Amino acid sequence: MQSSKTNSDNASLPIDALSIVRDGGEPIQKQIYVALRDLILRGVLGSGAKLPATRELAKSLAISRNTAVRVYEQLYSEGYVETRQGSRTYVAELPYVVERPDEAANEDATASLSALVTAFDSDSRVNFRPKSAMLRPSTPDTAVFPFKTWNRIAANQLLHRNVELLNYNYPFGYPPLQEAIAKYLQAYRGVRCEPSQVLVTNGAQSGIDLLSRVLIERGDVVWMEEPGYVNARLVFGAAGADVHPWRVTDAGWAMTNLPARAPKVIYTTPSSQHPLGLTMRIDQRLRLLEIAHKHGAWIIEDDYDSEYRLNGRSTPAMQGNDTFGRTIYVGTFAKTMFPAIRVGFVVLPKSIAKRVMRVALYSGNQAPLPVQATLANFIVNGHFARHLRRTRKLYAHRRVRFLNLSEQLLGQWLEPMDSDVGIQIAFRFRKPVDDVAIARAANHHNLNVIPLSRYYSGPPMPGLFMGYAALDDATMQKGLETLATVLAQYDL
């Protein structure tokens, strides 16, 4: 293992990390020597780290300067430190860092971990380049977000040092934000709810994870869309669910070829199917609600980016059609604002709201209160609605441009799924191919595409899942031209 180099003369010794037992059996000089040696060997003090002068070390530790000098002399004689630049002392360049004995001897430590950990071992994540949005799905254009307005609101929240925002308050959500979310959902998504039913979470995924734990016991059956959201499938499996695929095709959700076993939970994305982008018809929605009522099952409606529809208004949420009280609505601000905001929400039926929120109190799903307060102000004062209007127009233009360019540059290999909602598009290959290998080759060029087969648990439809919302015309053309070059290398 290579040592951790600081390459900085400003890196200094964390003196507070040194602990001296003055009435112990070990001499103080030896205690300081051993402590410094261990910090160097563990890489805490990397090569080039500057140690304090002996006078400074002596004053900080309340020891004699002669003791500090003897410690440095011993470290120097053994090669741990060197002197340069006017007798200042630095950590020497070492070829490696010694492993701690407990880690080296405990190679089988993972055997003691729970089944929850192994549930995620089978997932092969797509590694994206953090500085490149390019064709990455589910990625909004953060460049058009009004950060000047957002930062002004956030600064005012902290400037006034509101005590209620700085302490352990409101574990279910900042009340003004709960109210703002409820009003927004009623007006824009047709959701029937009151503020007391809104649980603010640390992102939508946090909400889905919480629901997997409060709704599912080992062996319970979950109907999961196929293809479907991978992270949801994984957390349901980790909770011990028996996940049954529920097929979705060009024709929509298969309502006549349903899984044989009765469900405890049904997970669906009816307004913008993930990843195909389809919208569930009203007859299918009503049928699904009847099934949930018949079996006493819970429907988790994940409504992650349905605000962005190319033609007309967004389709109202299925929750608004539920007269049985079996639908739990999950949403997020990651797609409409920016992903790093990490604020989502769950709208719970009144029958279970209090008990689920009690679990949330102990699960650590809360988003930071200053962020919640900023978001509440941002919504109430109309900034969120204005941002949505701007991005709807922008993304609609980019979607048309993306589809036209894709037809010109990729049409001989790929065809888009017929959808008009969302900030990404699923494409299927015209011939059977290894879409994982193709995606890997494309991502070598920083394109950030996802193989469509990733979203299937059974036989997949090969394709590519690509985003367009964050791309201006020039970047979009460059990305698709690069992808065309990659595809041309395969026998398609």
Summary of the structure (lengths in Angstrom):
residues: 492
radius of gyration: 28.1
end to end distance: 43.3
largest distance: 86.2
contacts: 1526
relative contact order: 0.12
helix: 43%
strand: 14%
